[in-house]
Amino acid sequence: MEIPMSEHMAYDRAIVVFSPEGRLYQVEYARQAVDKATTTLGIVFKNGVALVATKIIPELSVQATSEKIFKIDEHIGAATCGLIADSRVLIDFARIQAQINRITYNEPIEIRALVKEIGDRKQIFTQYAGIRPYGVSLLIGGMDGKPHLYETDPSGTIREWKAHVIGRGADAGRKVLIKKYKENINKEDAIKLGLEALKAAKENLTPKSVEIGIVEDKKFNMLGTEEVKKFLKMK
């Protein structure tokens, strides 16, 4: 039975109220913020994880202030997709959790433990009145014995992937990853596959609009503009 618009708005306005179909509309709207953002992806390769993202740089803005891929700890990076302000807050939260673990236990945080902390925080923001869900998904890549790639969505759901893509070009990019991803792919091929998936997603690929972060041998590094340019020529 179709719900009248007036009833729909009642469920629409409160995050803590389920619709008769068991839906939380505010969480679904937060997912829309992710689905409309520029495409972001991650690929696990033989000895690490590649994070690749596209971004829009407004005219006259400083490029460094439009980041989509961030260092969380020495062995962890995160790629964001959705509302920039929400991603900034969650990145700061993740960094603090990683440092607390180092101070408390004198060792780097496990990837899944950090992802669970982020997922728990997101989920809390789906069950209290007066707040709203985070309108951002994160792809978190890291190494703690072996490479891992996790996704956390606005509901707080956690999934581990071999390769995954989120954002406005997700459907087209996913088809490329499903068709061409192979176990134990090397780093260079993983980056080229990521760029191919972004091209299929019809993103504008330029050295300034593409970010590539690599976790390899338990170390996270961002590729410079010249390195990105080389891969764009190779794709």
N, C-alpha and C positions, 0 to 999 in steps of 0.2 A: 504494500500500500504506500502510495506516495505521500510524503509528509508535507502539509501546508507550509508555505513560506514563513508564516508567523511562528509556527512551532520550530521550524528549522533555525530561525534566528535565536530562539531561546537556548538551543543546544550550542549554537555557534558562539555565543558570548561568554560562556563560562568554561574554562579549561577542565574543571572538575566534574562536568556533567556529561555522561554518555548519551548518545542518541539512541533511539530504539533499535538501530542496527548494530549497536555496540561500537560506534565510532567516536573518536575525539576529534572534532573538527579543527581545533586550534593546532593539533599536532599535524594534521593533514595540510593545513595552510603553511606550517613551518617547512614541511617537505617540499611544498611548491617553491619556496624561496631557494631551496637547493636545486630543484629541477630547472629553474630559470637562470641559474648562474653559469658562468663559463666552465667548460669541461675540465675535469681533473681526473687523473688515473694513477694507479700503482701497479707494478709488475714485480713479482718475485723472480729473481734470477739465481744462477748457481751459487753465488756466494754473497748475495745481498738483496736489496730492494731498490727499485727505481721509482721515484715519484715525479710525475710530469704534469704540468698544469699550464693552462692559458689564462691570460688576464687582460683586462681592458685598462689602458693607461690614458687618463684624461689629458687633453692638451695642457701644456705648461706645468703639469705635475711632476714631482721628482719621482723617478722610477722606483727607487728603494722603498718608497712609502706605499707601494701597491703590491706588496708581497702576498703570495698564496702558499708558499712552502716555507716551513720554519724548522729550525733546529730545536728539539726539545731537550735532549741530553746528548752526550758524546755518541751514543749508539742508537739514537732515535730521531726520526724526522716526521713531520706531519704536513699533509697537504689539505687545504681547506676548500670548501665549496658551499657558498651561501652568503649570509649577511656578514660583511667584513667586521663590524663591531662585535658581533657575537663570537666570531672566530678568534679575534684578538683576546677576548676575555678567557676563552677556553684554552688557548695556547699558554697564556700566563698561568692559568690553573694547573695545566699539565707540567709546566716547568717547575712549579713549586712542589708538586707531588714527587717529581723525580729527585729534586734536591733534598726533600725531607727524607726520602728513602736512603740517599747516600749518607746523610748526617746520622740517621738512626742506626743503620745496619752496616755502614762503611762498604757498600757495594752498589753497583748500578741496579736500577729498578728493572724487574722483569717486564717484558712488553705487555703481556696479558694483564698483569697487575695494574699497570698504568691505564690501559684501555678500560678496564673495569671501573677504575676511579672516575674516568671521564664519562662512561656510560651511566654510572650511578648518579652523577651530578645532573646529567641531562634528564634522566628519568624523574628525579625529584621535581624538576621544573614542569612536569606534566600532571602533578597531583595536588597542587596547592592553589587556592584562590588568590587572585591579586598578582600573579606572575604569569609569564608566558613561556612556551618552549623556546629553546635555542633554535634559531633558523639556520642551522649550519650542520653539515656532515663533515667528518674528518676521516681521511685515510692516513693511518699511522703505520709507518714502516720502521722496522728495527731488527736488531740481532741480539739474541741471548743464547748462544749455542747454535742456533740456526736462524735463517731469515724468516720474518713474519710480516704479514700485511693484514691489518684489521680496518674495518669500517665501523664508525659509530654514527647512527642517524639521529634526527631530532627527537625520536621517541626514547632514545637510550639503548636501542637494540645494538648488539655487538655481533659482528660476523667476521670470520677470518677467510681470506681469499688468496688464491694463487695469482690472480690478476683481476682488477676491478676498475670500473669507470663510473663516475657520477657527474651530474650536471646536465646542461641542456642537450648535449650531444651523446648522452649515455647509450641510447638504443643503437645508434650507428656505430659508436666506438666499441660496444660490447660484441657486436657481430664480428668485427675484425679480431678482437682478442680471442673469442671462442674458436675462430677458424685457424688462427696462426700461432697461438701460444703453445709452447712446448716445455715439458719438464727440463730442468737444467739448462735453460737458455742462458747464453752469456750476457754480460753487461751491455756490450755495444748493441747486440741484437735486441735486447729488451728495450733500450732507449729508442732504437729505430722503430720497433713495433709500437711503442707508445706514441711516437710522432705520427705514424701511419694511422693509428686509431683516432688521433685528434684531427688529422686531415679528413678522415671519413666523417667526423662529426661536424665538418665545415667550419672549423675554427680558423682564425687568421693566425698563421704561424710565421712570426718574425723573431729575430734574436731578442727583441725587447719585450715581446708579448708572451714568450715561452719561458717557463722556469723548469729546471731539472735538478732534483735533489737525489743524491745517491747514498745509501747506507751500504758500506762494503767493509768486510773484516772488522765489524763492530765500530766503524767510524762513519759519521755523517758529514757529507760535504755538498755544497752547492756548486754546480758547474758555472763557470764564468760566461760572459756574453760571447766571447770568441769560441769557447768550446761548444756552446749551444749552436752557434753559427755553422760550425763544421758538421754537426749532426743534421742540421736542416738541409745542408747541401747534399748529404749522403742519402737522405730518405728517398 
